[in-house]
């Protein structure tokens, strides 16, 4: 063979592995005015470092969760017995007292008002505007109803009897060995029953179906493009979340399981099996693009959360005043950085048009996502369940921020600690995924 031709073929082979995963992961994203390259730079240079600092803080590292709730949809055969699936809950003395004993009203303006001012008002003969017990209870129920009506996910773990605090830094998300039919049953249930897709339209590379023909792929994407932008966005969010989780598992894979040492690190083969265009029949790069779409949605939610967080009465309460103040400054710095992003997703384009139809569609989407958060209790691997619940709750909180209508409610939009911790940690996972993509690009370029 001509040496020049041989050299050209070798060059082509060198770039092929990286290209097969990332050739389509560039340029503008569908239904957005933003591009992948802008997100990469903004995340890797500005957002990711700030998040890593914030997520080390006590306020954000302790998450309360109930991992013992039964699956509400099918009878689980057994819980995962893999040792890396175990989650170690915190003992009471490991959790800061301010977090452990936190009351729900510590963020309210009333809870943080000056008590001396209240006493002076009473001494000056202020008008008695106190409410009866019945009225207080009614207002409490109205507020609870309004808040539940805004939620896109289950939020009952915080006060449940079986709930416990978990240190997220000591229970990191990584590959546990949980895979196969049990894991795919979760994703099949999510995609087939909660993404507005008729059963006659087969999702590409779904192990529940043997057919993987090109016609099935074309039929699926013809169906997807024919959906309204809201349902199309919903599918892309779930796909992006799925992609992000797969990146985490590939980036923190168990490479060495010697009795004296465990080594976790990037597994390029695992990454390629999930995202290489040839190995996934063109699906992998599409999933990665959906990850960027998910990033935009959660980034926009952070920017919109800024007015809620910056009010003086909102405290990141741990019981340590200096640390609390420092934590809030770090959080506000992150939110202001998020707000500075030049190409934010425009959420007003969703659920627009006829008011009644838009309200019905938004409720359909809310209930579908609510159902997905229930499915997380069917995950048999406890560590996978922990991070699945946290990330769905974080995305659900982002959707609540973006699509709630405070003007139509009897109380303003609020965030409790559980929602805020889930929101920041979930976004931390998305940000980490995008940062890991850069690492996999470099490894593939070097290895091929």
C-alpha positions in Angstrom: 0.0 0.0 0.0 1.2 3.5 -0.8 2.8 4.9 2.4 0.9 8.2 2.0 -2.4 6.4 1.9 -1.4 4.2 4.9 -0.5 7.3 6.9 -3.8 9.0 6.0 -5.7 5.9 7.2 -3.8 5.9 10.4 -4.6 9.5 11.0 -8.2 8.8 10.3 -8.2 5.9 12.9 -6.5 8.2 15.5 -9.3 10.6 15.5 -12.2 8.2 15.0 -12.8 7.1 18.6 -13.1 10.6 19.8 -15.1 11.7 16.8 -17.6 8.9 17.1 -18.6 10.2 20.6 -18.3 13.9 20.1 -18.7 14.7 16.4 -22.3 15.8 16.9 -21.7 17.3 20.3 -21.1 20.9 19.1 -22.9 23.9 17.7 -26.3 25.1 18.6 -28.8 23.0 20.6 -32.3 22.3 19.5 -35.0 24.6 20.8 -32.4 26.9 22.2 -30.3 29.9 21.2 -27.2 28.5 22.9 -24.3 26.4 21.7 -22.3 23.6 23.3 -19.0 25.5 23.2 -20.3 28.4 25.2 -21.6 26.1 27.8 -18.4 24.1 28.0 -16.4 27.3 28.6 -18.8 28.8 31.1 -19.2 25.6 33.1 -15.6 24.5 33.2 -14.1 27.9 33.9 -16.7 29.6 36.1 -19.4 27.3 37.4 -17.6 24.1 38.2 -14.9 25.5 40.5 -17.5 27.5 42.5 -19.7 24.4 42.9 -16.9 22.2 44.1 -16.2 24.7 46.9 -19.9 25.1 47.9 -20.6 21.3 47.9 -17.9 20.7 50.5 -19.8 22.8 53.1 -21.7 21.1 55.8 -25.0 22.7 54.8 -24.9 21.0 51.4 -23.2 17.8 52.2 -25.9 16.4 54.5 -29.0 15.2 52.8 -32.0 13.6 54.5 -33.5 10.6 52.7 -35.7 7.6 53.3 -34.1 4.6 51.5 -36.5 2.1 52.9 -39.7 3.1 51.2 -41.3 0.2 49.2 -41.7 0.3 45.5 -45.2 1.6 44.8 -45.4 0.0 41.3 -44.2 -3.6 41.5 -43.0 -6.1 44.0 -39.3 -6.0 44.2 -37.6 -9.4 44.5 -34.8 -8.3 46.7 -32.5 -5.4 47.5 -29.1 -5.3 45.8 -26.5 -7.3 47.7 -23.5 -5.7 46.1 -21.2 -4.2 48.8 -20.6 -1.0 46.8 -24.4 -0.4 46.7 -24.5 0.2 50.5 -25.1 3.6 52.0 -23.8 4.6 55.4 -26.2 6.9 57.2 -24.9 9.5 59.7 -25.1 9.1 63.4 -26.8 12.0 65.2 -23.5 13.5 66.4 -22.1 13.6 62.9 -24.7 16.1 61.7 -24.4 19.8 62.8 -27.0 20.5 65.4 -28.5 23.4 63.5 -29.2 21.1 60.5 -30.4 18.2 62.7 -32.9 20.2 64.6 -33.9 22.6 61.9 -37.4 23.9 62.0 -39.3 24.6 58.8 -39.8 28.3 59.6 -36.2 29.3 60.1 -36.2 31.0 56.7 -39.3 33.0 57.2 -39.2 36.7 57.7 -41.2 36.3 61.0 -38.6 33.8 62.4 -35.8 36.3 61.7 -37.4 39.5 62.7 -36.2 41.6 65.6 -37.9 40.3 68.8 -37.4 43.6 70.6 -39.3 45.4 67.9 -42.2 43.0 68.4 -42.1 43.6 72.2 -42.1 47.4 71.6 -45.2 47.1 69.4 -47.0 45.3 72.1 -46.0 47.9 74.7 -47.2 50.7 72.5 -50.7 49.2 72.4 -50.6 48.0 68.8 -53.8 46.6 67.4 -54.3 43.0 68.2 -54.1 41.2 64.9 -53.4 37.7 66.3 -55.2 34.9 64.6 -57.3 32.2 66.1 -56.0 28.6 66.2 -58.5 27.6 63.6 -57.5 30.4 61.2 -53.8 29.6 61.7 -54.4 26.0 60.9 -56.4 27.0 57.8 -53.7 29.3 56.6 -51.1 26.5 57.2 -53.2 24.1 55.1 -53.7 26.6 52.3 -49.9 27.3 52.2 -49.2 23.5 52.2 -51.7 23.0 49.4 -50.2 25.8 47.3 -46.7 24.4 47.8 -47.7 20.9 46.9 -49.5 22.1 43.8 -46.2 23.7 42.6 -44.0 20.6 43.2 -42.8 18.4 40.4 -41.4 15.7 42.7 -42.0 13.8 46.0 -40.8 15.7 49.1 -41.9 13.5 51.9 -38.6 12.0 53.0 -37.7 14.9 55.4 -40.2 14.1 58.0 -40.7 10.4 57.4 -40.0 8.0 60.3 -37.5 6.0 58.3 -35.5 9.0 57.1 -31.8 9.5 58.0 -29.1 12.0 57.1 -26.5 10.9 54.7 -23.1 12.5 54.1 -23.0 12.8 50.3 -19.2 13.2 50.4 -18.8 9.9 52.1 -21.3 8.2 49.7 -20.2 9.4 46.3 -22.0 8.5 43.1 -20.0 6.0 41.2 -20.2 2.6 39.5 -21.6 0.0 41.9 -22.1 -3.0 39.6 -25.9 -2.5 39.6 -26.9 -3.1 36.0 -28.8 -5.6 33.8 -32.5 -6.2 33.8 -33.2 -4.7 37.2 -31.6 -1.3 36.2 -33.2 -1.3 32.8 -36.6 -2.0 34.3 -36.3 1.4 36.0 -35.4 3.3 32.8 -37.9 1.4 30.7 -40.7 2.4 33.2 -39.6 6.0 33.0 -39.4 6.3 29.3 -42.3 4.0 28.2 -44.8 5.2 30.8 -43.9 8.7 31.7 -42.6 10.4 28.5 -45.9 10.8 26.7 -44.8 8.1 24.2 -47.2 5.6 22.7 -46.2 2.0 23.1 -46.2 1.6 19.3 -43.2 3.9 19.0 -40.1 2.1 20.1 -37.4 4.0 21.9 -34.0 3.3 20.2 -31.7 0.8 22.0 -34.3 -0.1 24.6 -33.4 -3.6 25.8 -37.1 -4.3 26.4 -37.5 -4.7 22.7 -35.5 -6.9 20.3 -36.1 -4.7 17.3 -33.4 -2.1 16.6 -34.0 -1.4 13.0 -33.3 1.9 11.4 -37.0 2.3 10.7 -37.7 2.1 14.4 -35.2 4.9 15.0 -36.7 7.0 12.2 -40.2 6.4 13.5 -39.2 7.5 17.0 -37.6 10.7 16.0 -40.4 11.5 13.6 -42.7 11.1 16.5 -40.5 13.2 18.8 -40.2 16.1 16.4 -44.0 16.0 15.9 -44.6 16.7 19.6 -45.2 20.1 21.1 -42.0 21.8 22.4 -43.0 21.1 26.0 -43.2 17.3 25.6 -40.1 17.3 23.5 -38.3 19.2 26.2 -39.6 16.8 28.9 -38.1 13.8 27.0 -34.8 15.6 26.5 -34.6 16.4 30.2 -35.0 12.7 31.1 -32.5 11.7 28.5 -30.1 14.3 29.7 -30.4 13.1 33.3 -29.8 9.5 32.1 -26.7 10.6 30.2 -25.4 12.5 33.2 -25.7 9.4 35.4 -24.0 7.2 32.8 -21.1 9.7 32.6 -20.7 9.6 36.4 -20.6 5.8 36.4 -18.0 5.8 33.6 -15.9 8.5 35.2 -15.8 6.8 38.6 -15.5 3.2 37.7 -14.0 0.5 39.9 -10.7 -0.1 38.1 -8.9 -2.2 40.7 -10.6 -4.2 43.5 -7.5 -5.5 45.4 -8.2 -6.3 49.1 -5.8 -3.6 50.3 -6.8 -0.9 47.8 -9.7 0.1 45.6 -9.0 2.3 42.7 -11.7 4.4 41.0 -11.3 6.3 37.8 -12.4 6.8 34.2 -13.3 3.7 32.2 -13.1 4.7 28.5 -14.5 1.4 27.3 -17.6 1.9 29.5 -18.0 5.4 28.3 -17.8 4.4 24.6 -20.3 1.6 25.1 -22.8 4.2 26.2 -22.0 7.1 23.9 -20.0 6.0 20.9 -22.1 6.7 17.8 -21.3 3.4 16.1 -21.8 1.3 19.2 -25.2 3.0 20.0 -26.5 3.3 16.5 -26.2 7.1 16.6 -27.9 7.5 19.9 -24.9 8.3 22.1 -24.1 11.8 20.8 -27.9 12.7 20.9 -27.9 11.8 24.6 -24.9 14.0 25.2 -26.6 16.9 23.5 -29.6 16.4 25.8 -27.2 16.7 28.8 -26.4 20.2 27.7 -30.1 21.0 27.4 -30.6 19.8 31.0 -27.7 22.1 32.1 -29.4 25.1 30.6 -32.7 24.3 32.3 -31.1 24.0 35.8 -28.8 26.9 35.2 -31.8 29.1 34.4 -33.5 27.9 37.6 -30.5 28.9 39.6 -30.6 32.4 38.1 -34.3 32.7 38.9 -33.7 31.5 42.5 -31.5 34.5 43.2 -34.3 36.8 44.5 -35.5 34.1 46.9 -32.1 33.5 48.3 -30.7 37.0 48.6 -33.4 38.4 51.0 -31.9 38.9 54.4 -34.3 36.6 56.1 -33.1 33.6 54.1 -30.5 31.8 56.1 -28.4 28.7 55.4 -28.8 27.6 59.0 -26.2 25.2 60.6 -26.0 26.8 64.0 -22.7 28.4 63.3 -23.3 32.0 62.4 -20.0 32.8 60.8 -20.1 29.6 58.6 -23.8 30.4 57.8 -22.9 33.8 56.5 -19.9 32.5 54.5 -22.1 29.8 53.0 -24.7 32.3 51.9 -22.0 34.5 50.3 -20.7 31.6 48.4 -24.2 30.6 47.2 -25.0 34.2 46.1 -21.7 34.3 44.2 -22.7 31.1 42.4 -26.2 32.4 41.6 -24.9 35.7 40.4 -22.5 33.9 38.1 -25.4 31.8 36.8 -27.4 34.9 36.2 -24.5 36.4 34.1 -24.8 33.6 31.5 -25.4 35.4 28.2 -27.6 32.8 26.5 -30.2 31.6 29.0 -33.0 29.2 28.1 -36.2 31.2 27.6 -38.8 29.3 29.7 -41.6 31.7 28.8 -41.7 29.9 25.4 -43.1 26.8 27.2 -46.7 26.5 28.4 -47.7 29.6 26.3 -50.7 30.1 24.1 -54.2 29.3 25.2 -54.3 29.6 29.0 -56.5 26.6 29.7 -54.6 24.3 27.4 -51.3 25.5 28.7 -52.4 24.9 32.3 -53.6 21.4 31.4 -50.3 20.6 29.7 -48.2 21.9 32.6 -50.2 19.8 35.0 -49.7 16.7 32.8 -45.9 17.4 32.8 -45.9 17.9 36.5 -47.7 14.7 37.3 -45.5 12.7 34.9 -42.4 14.0 36.6 -44.0 13.4 40.0 -44.5 9.8 38.9 -40.8 9.5 37.9 -39.8 10.6 41.4 -41.9 7.8 42.8 -40.1 5.3 40.6 -36.8 6.1 42.3 -38.1 4.1 45.3 -38.0 1.0 43.0 -34.2 1.2 42.5 -32.7 -1.8 44.3 -29.2 -0.4 44.7 -29.3 1.9 47.7 -26.5 4.2 46.5 -28.2 4.4 43.1 -31.5 5.1 44.8 -29.9 7.8 47.0 -28.5 9.7 44.0 -31.5 9.0 41.8 -33.8 10.5 44.4 -31.6 13.5 45.0 -31.2 14.3 41.3 -34.8 13.9 40.4 -35.7 16.1 43.4 -33.2 18.7 42.3 -34.6 18.7 38.7 -38.1 18.8 40.1 -37.1 21.8 42.3 -35.7 23.5 39.2 -39.0 23.0 37.3 -40.9 24.3 40.3 -38.8 27.5 40.2 -39.2 27.9 36.5 -42.9 27.1 36.0 -44.7 28.1 39.2 -47.0 31.0 39.1 -46.8 32.8 42.4 -49.2 35.5 41.4 -52.0 32.9 41.3 -51.2 31.5 44.7 -52.1 32.6 48.2 -48.4 32.5 49.2 -45.1 33.3 47.4 -42.8 30.7 46.1 -40.5 29.3 48.8 -37.7 26.8 49.0 -37.0 24.7 52.1 -33.6 23.2 53.0 -34.3 19.8 51.4 -35.2 21.4 48.1 -32.2 23.8 48.1 -29.7 21.0 49.0 -31.1 18.8 46.2 -31.1 21.7 43.7 -27.5 22.6 44.2 -26.2 19.0 44.4 -28.2 18.0 41.3 -26.7 20.9 39.4 -23.3 19.9 40.8 -23.8 16.5 39.1 -24.7 18.0 35.8 -21.8 20.4 36.0 -19.4 17.6 36.9 -20.7 15.5 33.9 -19.9 18.3 31.5 -16.4 18.7 33.0 -15.9 14.9 32.8 -16.7 15.1 29.0 -13.6 17.3 28.5 -11.6 14.6 30.4 -12.9 11.8 28.2 -12.2 13.9 25.0 -8.6 14.2 26.0 -8.2 10.5 27.0 -9.8 9.3 23.7 -7.6 11.7 21.7 -4.5 10.3 23.5 -5.4 6.6 23.4 -6.3 6.4 19.7 
